[in-house]
Amino acid sequence: MSTLLWGALPYIALALLVAGLVWRHRYDKFGWTTRSSQVYESRLLNIASPAFHYGILFVLAGHLVGLFVPESWTRSLGVSEHTYHLFSLYGGTAAGVLTVLGIVLLIYRRRTNSPVFRATTVNDKLMYVVLLGAIVMGMIAKLTHTSGDGYNYRETIAPWARSLFTLRPRTGLMEGVPVLYQVHAVIGMVLIALVPYTRLVHMFSAPVQYLFRPYVVYRSRDPRQLGPRPPRRGWERTDA
């Protein structure tokens, strides 16, 4: 079971991610979208969507730092383990709460607004369950192990995650990890596998070209300089 969960499942999730992205790009380009429902309701969406997106960005940033920045690097910068633990605890909890709040509001909006609810697919419901499960389980795992410096996952989970890129996964490091962290990791890998098959695929569509495109200049028409606009055919004024 250890080999399956920590040696095979990560690569299965990665393979499904890459295969799904390639398939969507080749055969479902018009479906590569968030399928926005803003036309049905925007007031609540303007609150829930920023809360979710900003929250999830902070959550992802925290995971990248925690998993791929070795403990020796932060120690060399003068950041003690206790300081890192406090920053991870409070910062991660705040980001998690913001993300969960956004997801809950999005679910509430979909459930209470009839047009939005009719536009919700089974795929969307599965995405919300897995996404919410991953975030909540991570928060529970973190808050459960808060005594002292907490559970130092940078000595077990982080080296295991980095070892995946060497194609020699150190599965033994995950055997002594608390169950809550293990469950969080499994749900996280399932979420990675689901990304290209849900509306979450839009995270790979960042408008990078927008930063480098030429400026678009808009000019207003000054009637005093151009004269009166000639009447369009079919809309001539009459004296009647």
C-alpha positions as CSV (number, residue, x, y, z in Angstrom):
1,M,0.0,0.0,0.0
2,S,2.8,2.4,0.8
3,T,4.4,1.8,-2.7
4,L,1.0,2.4,-4.3
5,L,0.1,5.6,-2.5
6,W,3.5,7.2,-2.3
7,G,5.4,5.6,-5.2
8,A,2.7,5.1,-7.9
9,L,-0.2,7.4,-7.2
10,P,1.9,10.6,-7.7
11,Y,2.9,9.6,-11.2
12,I,-0.6,8.4,-12.1
13,A,-1.9,11.8,-11.0
14,L,0.8,13.6,-13.1
15,A,0.1,11.4,-16.1
16,L,-3.6,12.1,-15.9
17,L,-2.8,15.9,-15.6
18,V,-0.6,16.0,-18.6
19,A,-2.8,13.7,-20.7
20,G,-5.9,15.7,-19.8
21,L,-4.3,19.0,-20.7
22,V,-3.2,17.6,-24.1
23,W,-6.6,16.2,-24.8
24,R,-8.5,19.3,-23.8
25,H,-6.2,21.5,-25.9
26,R,-6.5,19.3,-29.0
27,Y,-10.1,18.3,-28.9
28,D,-11.9,20.6,-26.5
29,K,-10.5,24.1,-27.0
30,F,-13.9,25.7,-26.9
31,G,-14.6,23.9,-23.6
32,W,-11.3,25.2,-22.1
33,T,-13.1,27.8,-20.0
34,T,-14.6,28.5,-16.6
35,R,-18.1,28.4,-18.1
36,S,-18.8,31.7,-16.3
37,S,-22.3,32.2,-14.8
38,Q,-21.8,35.9,-14.2
39,V,-24.6,36.7,-16.6
40,Y,-27.1,35.0,-14.2
41,E,-25.8,36.6,-10.9
42,S,-22.9,38.9,-10.2
43,R,-23.4,40.5,-6.8
44,L,-22.4,37.5,-4.7
45,L,-19.9,36.3,-7.4
46,N,-18.0,39.6,-7.0
47,I,-17.4,38.7,-3.4
48,A,-16.9,34.9,-3.6
49,S,-14.7,34.7,-6.6
50,P,-11.9,37.1,-5.4
51,A,-12.0,35.5,-2.0
52,F,-11.5,32.0,-3.5
53,H,-8.9,33.0,-6.1
54,Y,-6.7,35.1,-3.7
55,G,-7.0,32.5,-1.0
56,I,-6.1,29.6,-3.3
57,L,-3.1,31.6,-4.6
58,F,-1.7,32.0,-1.1
59,V,-2.4,28.3,-0.4
60,L,-0.5,27.2,-3.5
61,A,2.4,29.6,-2.7
62,G,2.6,28.2,0.9
63,H,2.7,24.6,-0.4
64,L,5.4,25.4,-2.9
65,V,7.6,27.0,-0.3
66,G,6.9,24.3,2.3
67,L,7.6,21.4,-0.1
68,F,10.3,22.7,-2.3
69,V,12.3,25.1,-0.2
70,P,14.6,22.9,2.1
71,E,14.7,23.6,5.8
72,S,18.4,24.3,5.5
73,W,17.8,27.2,3.2
74,T,15.4,29.0,5.5
75,R,17.7,28.3,8.5
76,S,20.6,29.9,6.6
77,L,18.5,33.0,6.2
78,G,18.1,33.2,9.9
79,V,14.5,31.8,10.1
80,S,14.2,29.4,13.0
81,E,11.9,26.4,12.8
82,H,9.7,28.0,15.5
83,T,9.3,31.2,13.5
84,Y,8.6,29.2,10.3
85,H,6.0,27.1,12.2
86,L,4.2,30.2,13.4
87,F,4.2,31.9,10.0
88,S,3.0,28.6,8.4
89,L,0.3,28.2,11.1
90,Y,-1.2,31.6,11.0
91,G,-0.6,32.5,7.4
92,G,-1.7,29.1,6.1
93,T,-4.8,29.1,8.3
94,A,-5.8,32.6,7.2
95,A,-5.3,31.6,3.5
96,G,-7.3,28.4,4.1
97,V,-10.2,30.2,5.8
98,L,-10.3,32.7,2.9
99,T,-10.4,29.9,0.4
100,V,-13.0,27.9,2.2
101,L,-15.1,31.1,2.6
102,G,-14.9,31.7,-1.1
103,I,-15.9,28.1,-1.9
104,V,-18.8,28.1,0.5
105,L,-20.1,31.3,-1.0
106,L,-19.7,29.9,-4.5
107,I,-21.6,26.7,-3.5
108,Y,-24.3,28.7,-1.8
109,R,-24.7,30.9,-4.9
110,R,-25.0,27.9,-7.1
111,R,-27.6,26.2,-4.8
112,T,-29.8,29.2,-4.2
113,N,-29.8,30.8,-7.7
114,S,-31.9,28.7,-10.1
115,P,-30.2,29.6,-13.4
116,V,-26.8,29.0,-11.9
117,F,-27.9,25.8,-10.3
118,R,-29.2,24.5,-13.6
119,A,-25.9,25.3,-15.2
120,T,-24.0,23.2,-12.6
121,T,-22.8,19.8,-13.8
122,V,-22.0,16.7,-11.9
123,N,-18.4,17.4,-12.8
124,D,-18.7,20.8,-11.0
125,K,-20.1,19.1,-7.9
126,L,-17.2,16.6,-7.8
127,M,-14.7,19.4,-8.2
128,Y,-16.2,21.3,-5.3
129,V,-16.2,18.2,-3.0
130,V,-12.6,17.3,-3.8
131,L,-11.3,20.9,-3.6
132,L,-13.1,21.6,-0.4
133,G,-11.9,18.3,1.1
134,A,-8.3,19.0,0.2
135,I,-8.3,22.5,1.8
136,V,-10.3,21.5,4.9
137,M,-8.2,18.4,5.5
138,G,-5.0,20.4,5.3
139,M,-6.3,22.9,7.8
140,I,-7.4,20.1,10.2
141,A,-4.0,18.4,9.9
142,K,-2.2,21.7,10.6
143,L,-4.4,22.7,13.5
144,T,-4.3,19.2,15.1
145,H,-0.5,19.3,15.3
146,T,0.1,22.7,16.8
147,S,1.8,21.9,20.0
148,G,5.4,23.1,20.3
149,D,6.8,23.6,16.8
150,G,4.0,21.4,15.3
151,Y,4.7,18.6,13.0
152,N,7.8,19.3,10.9
153,Y,6.6,18.0,7.5
154,R,9.7,19.5,6.0
155,E,11.7,16.5,7.3
156,T,9.4,13.9,5.8
157,I,6.7,15.0,3.3
158,A,8.9,17.7,1.6
159,P,11.9,15.4,0.9
160,W,9.4,12.8,-0.4
161,A,7.8,15.3,-2.7
162,R,11.2,16.4,-4.0
163,S,12.3,12.8,-4.5
164,L,9.5,12.3,-7.0
165,F,11.3,14.5,-9.5
166,T,14.4,12.2,-9.3
167,L,12.2,9.2,-10.3
168,R,13.3,7.5,-7.1
169,P,10.5,8.2,-4.6
170,R,11.5,7.8,-1.0
171,T,8.3,6.1,0.1
172,G,9.7,5.2,3.5
173,L,9.5,8.8,4.6
174,M,5.7,8.8,4.4
175,E,5.2,5.8,6.5
176,G,5.5,7.7,9.8
177,V,3.6,10.7,8.7
178,P,0.4,11.5,10.7
179,V,-2.7,10.0,9.1
180,L,-4.3,13.4,8.6
181,Y,-1.4,14.6,6.6
182,Q,-1.5,11.4,4.6
183,V,-5.1,11.8,3.8
184,H,-4.5,15.5,2.8
185,A,-1.7,14.3,0.4
186,V,-3.9,11.7,-1.2
187,I,-6.8,14.1,-1.7
188,G,-4.3,16.6,-3.1
189,M,-3.1,14.1,-5.7
190,V,-6.6,13.3,-6.7
191,L,-7.3,17.0,-7.2
192,I,-4.2,17.3,-9.4
193,A,-5.5,14.5,-11.6
194,L,-9.0,16.1,-11.8
195,V,-7.8,19.6,-12.8
196,P,-7.8,19.2,-16.6
197,Y,-11.2,17.5,-16.7
198,T,-12.9,20.3,-14.7
199,R,-13.3,24.1,-15.0
200,L,-10.1,24.4,-12.9
201,V,-8.3,23.9,-16.2
202,H,-8.5,27.7,-16.7
203,M,-5.6,28.1,-14.3
204,F,-3.3,27.1,-17.2
205,S,-4.7,30.0,-19.3
206,A,-3.0,32.9,-17.7
207,P,-3.2,35.8,-20.2
208,V,0.6,36.2,-20.4
209,Q,0.5,37.7,-23.9
210,Y,-1.6,40.5,-22.6
211,L,1.5,41.9,-20.8
212,F,3.4,42.2,-24.1
213,R,0.8,43.2,-26.6
214,P,0.8,46.7,-28.2
215,Y,-1.3,49.4,-26.6
216,V,-4.8,49.8,-27.9
217,V,-5.6,53.5,-28.4
218,Y,-9.2,54.5,-28.2
219,R,-10.2,57.9,-29.6
220,S,-13.5,59.6,-29.1
221,R,-15.3,61.2,-31.9
222,D,-15.6,65.0,-31.6
223,P,-18.7,66.2,-33.4
224,R,-17.4,69.8,-33.5
225,Q,-14.4,68.7,-35.6
226,L,-16.0,66.1,-37.8
227,G,-19.3,67.7,-38.3
228,P,-22.7,66.1,-37.8
229,R,-23.0,62.4,-38.4
230,P,-24.8,61.7,-41.7
231,P,-28.2,59.9,-41.0
232,R,-28.1,56.2,-41.5
233,R,-30.3,54.6,-44.1
234,G,-33.7,53.7,-42.6
235,W,-33.4,56.1,-39.8
236,E,-34.0,59.5,-41.6
237,R,-35.9,62.1,-39.7
238,T,-39.3,63.1,-40.9
239,D,-41.3,66.3,-40.5
240,A,-44.5,64.4,-39.7
